[in-house]
Amino acid sequence: MAQDVLAVMDRLRLRHAALAGWSDGAIVGLEVARQQPARVSRLFAFGINVNRRYLEAPVASPVLEAIGPRLLADYESVAPDPQGFAQLSEAVDAMQAREPDYSDAQLAAIHGPRIAVAAADHDEFITMRHFRYAAATIPGARLVVLRDVSHFAPWQDPAGFNAALLRFLKD
């Protein structure tokens, strides 16, 4: 997926760009920054995990009950084959079972872009300990905590999420 982002940037003739990613998108942004640091000026990585350390089973949350139907409806609204959602879900589950798995040395080798490890104050999937670890291990990264939201902050509080993102981009 990082190669896809770089290909789009090449097609648009963007030598570098600020990236923002949510969950797996945050991991993709981190991978672009790791592979091609000169191509990324800033990275706002919301809801990122960087390896299996400090991850725990999902915390019960009323938000989780609404996520499946929301994802399915969003997928069906844009997919050329709306019946492919189950296959996509299986592929994502398989990917998330093994990736990402960055070592401390790989994270410490990321240099160049300014990085915000953006966290929800009550993420259902990723512990605050993991967010702190990622921010401390990636050189120059800073922890940004969004309040009163979960892993689904862009849906729960779009205005607050966008304000945090814009603050980071303007700093």
C-alpha positions in Angstrom: 0.0 0.0 0.0 2.9 2.3 0.6 4.0 1.7 -2.9 0.5 2.7 -4.1 0.7 6.0 -2.2 4.1 6.7 -3.8 2.8 5.8 -7.2 -0.1 8.3 -6.8 2.3 11.0 -5.6 4.5 10.3 -8.7 1.5 10.5 -11.0 0.5 13.8 -9.4 4.2 14.9 -9.6 4.3 15.5 -5.9 7.9 15.4 -4.7 6.8 15.4 -1.1 3.6 15.7 0.8 2.1 15.8 4.3 0.2 12.6 5.0 -2.6 11.8 7.4 -3.7 8.2 8.1 -6.2 6.5 10.3 -5.5 3.0 11.7 -4.1 0.9 8.9 -3.8 4.2 6.9 -1.5 5.5 9.6 0.6 2.4 9.3 0.8 3.0 5.5 1.9 6.6 6.1 4.6 5.4 8.5 5.8 2.9 5.9 6.0 5.6 3.3 8.0 7.8 5.8 10.3 4.8 6.6 10.9 3.9 2.9 11.1 7.4 1.5 11.5 10.0 4.3 12.2 12.8 1.8 8.8 12.3 0.3 6.9 13.0 3.6 7.0 16.4 5.2 4.7 15.5 8.0 2.7 12.5 9.1 -0.4 12.6 11.3 -0.7 8.9 12.3 -4.0 8.5 14.1 -4.8 5.2 15.8 -1.5 3.6 14.8 0.0 0.4 16.1 3.6 -0.4 15.2 4.0 -4.0 16.4 2.3 -6.5 18.7 3.7 -5.1 21.9 1.2 -3.6 24.3 -1.8 -4.5 22.2 -4.7 -6.1 23.9 -8.0 -7.6 23.0 -10.6 -5.0 22.0 -12.3 -3.3 24.9 -16.1 -3.5 24.9 -17.6 -0.4 23.5 -21.1 0.5 22.2 -19.3 2.0 19.2 -18.2 -1.4 18.0 -21.8 -2.5 17.4 -22.3 0.2 14.8 -19.0 -0.2 13.0 -19.8 -3.3 11.0 -22.9 -1.9 9.4 -21.2 1.4 8.8 -18.2 -0.2 7.1 -20.4 -2.4 5.0 -22.6 0.6 3.9 -19.5 2.7 3.1 -18.0 -0.2 1.1 -21.1 -0.9 -0.9 -21.5 2.8 -1.8 -18.1 2.9 -3.6 -17.1 -0.7 -4.5 -17.3 -1.9 -8.1 -18.3 -5.3 -6.6 -20.4 -4.6 -3.5 -20.5 -8.4 -2.8 -16.7 -8.4 -2.1 -16.9 -7.0 1.4 -16.6 -10.4 3.1 -13.4 -11.2 1.1 -12.0 -7.8 1.9 -12.8 -8.3 5.6 -11.0 -11.7 5.6 -7.9 -10.2 3.9 -7.8 -7.3 6.4 -8.1 -9.6 9.3 -5.3 -11.8 8.0 -3.1 -8.7 7.5 -3.8 -7.3 10.9 -2.9 -10.7 12.5 0.7 -10.4 11.4 1.3 -6.7 10.5 2.8 -4.4 11.4 5.8 -5.7 13.3 8.4 -3.0 13.4 11.4 -3.6 15.7 12.7 -0.8 17.9 15.6 -0.4 15.6 13.4 0.0 12.5 11.3 2.7 14.3 14.4 4.5 15.6 15.7 4.6 12.0 12.8 6.8 10.8 14.2 10.3 10.3 13.0 13.2 8.4 9.3 13.9 8.6 7.6 15.4 11.7 5.3 12.7 13.0 2.3 13.0 15.3 1.3 9.7 17.0 -2.3 10.7 17.4 -4.3 8.7 20.0 -7.8 8.5 21.2 -8.2 8.7 24.9 -10.2 5.5 25.0 -9.2 3.5 21.9 -10.9 0.1 21.8 -7.9 -1.7 20.2 -4.7 0.1 21.1 -3.5 1.0 24.6 -2.2 4.4 25.6 1.0 2.5 26.6 1.4 1.5 23.0 0.9 5.0 21.7 3.4 6.3 24.2 5.9 3.6 23.2 5.5 4.5 19.5 5.9 8.2 20.1 9.0 7.6 22.3 10.6 5.2 19.9 10.2 7.1 16.6 12.7 10.0 16.7 11.1 13.4 17.1 7.6 12.0 17.2 5.1 13.6 19.5 2.0 12.2 21.1 -1.3 14.0 20.4 -4.2 12.8 22.4 -7.8 13.4 21.3 -10.3 13.5 24.1 -13.7 11.9 24.5 -13.3 9.7 21.4 -12.3 6.2 20.5 -10.5 4.6 17.6 -13.3 5.9 15.4 -12.7 9.6 16.2 -13.0 10.8 12.6 -16.6 9.5 12.7 -17.4 10.5 16.3 -16.0 14.0 16.2 -15.0 15.1 12.7 -14.6 18.7 13.7 -12.4 17.9 16.7 -10.4 15.4 14.6 -9.9 17.9 11.8 -8.9 20.6 14.2 -6.2 18.4 15.7 -4.9 17.5 12.3 -4.9 21.1 11.1 -3.1 22.2 14.3 -0.4 19.7 13.6 0.0 20.7 9.9 0.3 24.4 10.9 2.9 23.9 13.6 
